């Protein structure tokens, strides 16, 4: 059972890392859609590089977590908390277009659970 949990973590973790890498890249490039979403939830433009760095660090940690379990767990916790914060940011300004953040929260929580169980 442990090997199947590891394989599941590897799949979920790598796919989440790819999504985080893309999102970090678009955030650093100040992609129009991402910039508009950040403005909608009142995130200052000056935070974008820091948020991109957090996403990139999460991606690196999830992949490194394939070899170093505590790092994978820490990265999954961090990514889960990041996206919980994103959901809260949407709700705070009464923006209910939060499906992407909510889905990524659940995927990050799944990666965390799988890494703990593997």
C-alpha positions as CSV (number, residue, x, y, z in Angstrom):
1,X,0.0,0.0,0.0
2,X,2.9,2.4,0.8
3,X,4.2,2.2,-2.8
4,X,0.8,3.0,-4.3
5,X,0.6,6.0,-2.0
6,X,4.0,7.1,-3.1
7,X,3.1,6.8,-6.7
8,X,-0.1,8.7,-6.1
9,X,1.9,11.5,-4.3
10,X,4.4,11.5,-7.2
11,X,1.6,12.1,-9.7
12,X,-0.3,14.7,-7.7
13,X,2.9,16.4,-6.5
14,X,4.5,16.7,-9.9
15,X,1.2,17.9,-11.5
16,X,0.8,20.5,-8.7
17,X,4.4,21.5,-9.1
18,X,3.9,22.1,-12.8
19,X,0.8,24.2,-12.1
20,X,2.7,26.2,-9.5
21,X,5.6,26.7,-11.9
22,X,3.3,28.0,-14.6
23,X,1.5,30.3,-12.1
24,X,4.8,31.6,-10.7
25,X,6.0,32.4,-14.2
26,X,2.8,34.1,-15.2
27,X,2.8,36.1,-11.9
28,X,6.4,37.3,-12.5
29,X,5.5,38.2,-16.1
30,X,2.5,40.1,-14.7
31,X,0.2,38.2,-17.0
32,X,-3.0,40.3,-17.6
33,X,-5.4,37.8,-16.2
34,X,-3.3,37.1,-13.0
35,X,-2.7,40.9,-12.5
36,X,-6.5,41.5,-12.9
37,X,-7.3,38.7,-10.4
38,X,-4.7,40.1,-7.9
39,X,-6.2,43.6,-8.2
40,X,-9.7,42.2,-7.7
41,X,-8.7,40.7,-4.4
42,X,-6.7,43.8,-3.5
43,X,-3.2,42.3,-3.5
44,X,-0.7,45.1,-3.9
45,X,1.4,44.9,-7.1
46,X,4.6,44.9,-5.0
47,X,3.6,41.5,-3.6
48,X,3.7,39.7,-6.9
49,X,7.4,38.8,-6.9
50,X,7.1,37.4,-3.4
51,X,4.0,35.4,-4.2
52,X,5.7,34.1,-7.3
53,X,8.7,33.1,-5.2
54,X,6.4,31.2,-2.8
55,X,4.8,29.3,-5.6
56,X,8.2,28.4,-7.1
57,X,9.5,27.3,-3.7
58,X,6.4,25.2,-3.3
59,X,7.0,23.6,-6.6
60,X,10.6,22.8,-5.9
61,X,9.7,21.5,-2.4
62,X,7.0,19.2,-3.8
63,X,9.4,17.6,-6.3
64,X,12.3,17.4,-3.8
65,X,9.8,15.7,-1.5
66,X,9.9,12.7,-3.8
67,X,13.3,12.0,-2.2
68,X,13.1,13.9,1.1
69,X,9.8,13.2,2.9
70,X,9.9,16.0,5.4
71,X,10.6,18.5,2.6
72,X,7.6,17.2,0.7
73,X,5.4,17.4,3.7
74,X,6.6,21.0,4.5
75,X,6.1,22.1,0.9
76,X,2.6,20.6,0.8
77,X,1.7,22.3,4.0
78,X,3.0,25.6,2.7
79,X,1.1,25.3,-0.6
80,X,-2.1,24.3,1.1
81,X,-1.8,27.3,3.4
82,X,-1.0,29.6,0.4
83,X,-4.2,28.6,-1.4
84,X,-6.3,28.7,1.8
85,X,-5.1,32.3,2.0
86,X,-6.1,32.8,-1.7
87,X,-9.6,31.5,-1.0
88,X,-9.9,33.8,2.1
89,X,-8.6,36.8,0.0
90,X,-11.4,36.1,-2.5
91,X,-14.1,35.8,0.2
92,X,-12.8,38.9,2.0
93,X,-13.7,41.1,-1.0
94,X,-16.9,39.1,-1.8
95,X,-15.4,37.7,-5.0
96,X,-16.9,34.3,-5.5
97,X,-14.9,33.4,-8.6
98,X,-12.6,31.3,-6.4
99,X,-12.9,27.9,-8.0
100,X,-9.2,27.8,-9.2
101,X,-7.9,28.7,-5.7
102,X,-10.4,26.2,-4.0
103,X,-9.4,23.4,-6.4
104,X,-5.7,24.0,-5.8
105,X,-6.3,24.0,-2.1
106,X,-7.8,20.6,-2.3
107,X,-5.1,19.3,-4.6
108,X,-2.4,20.6,-2.2
109,X,-4.2,19.0,0.7
110,X,-4.4,15.7,-1.2
111,X,-0.6,15.9,-1.9
112,X,0.0,16.5,1.8
113,X,-2.2,13.6,2.8
114,X,-0.5,11.3,0.2
115,X,3.0,12.3,1.2
116,X,2.2,11.6,4.9
117,X,0.8,8.2,4.1
118,X,3.6,7.2,1.6
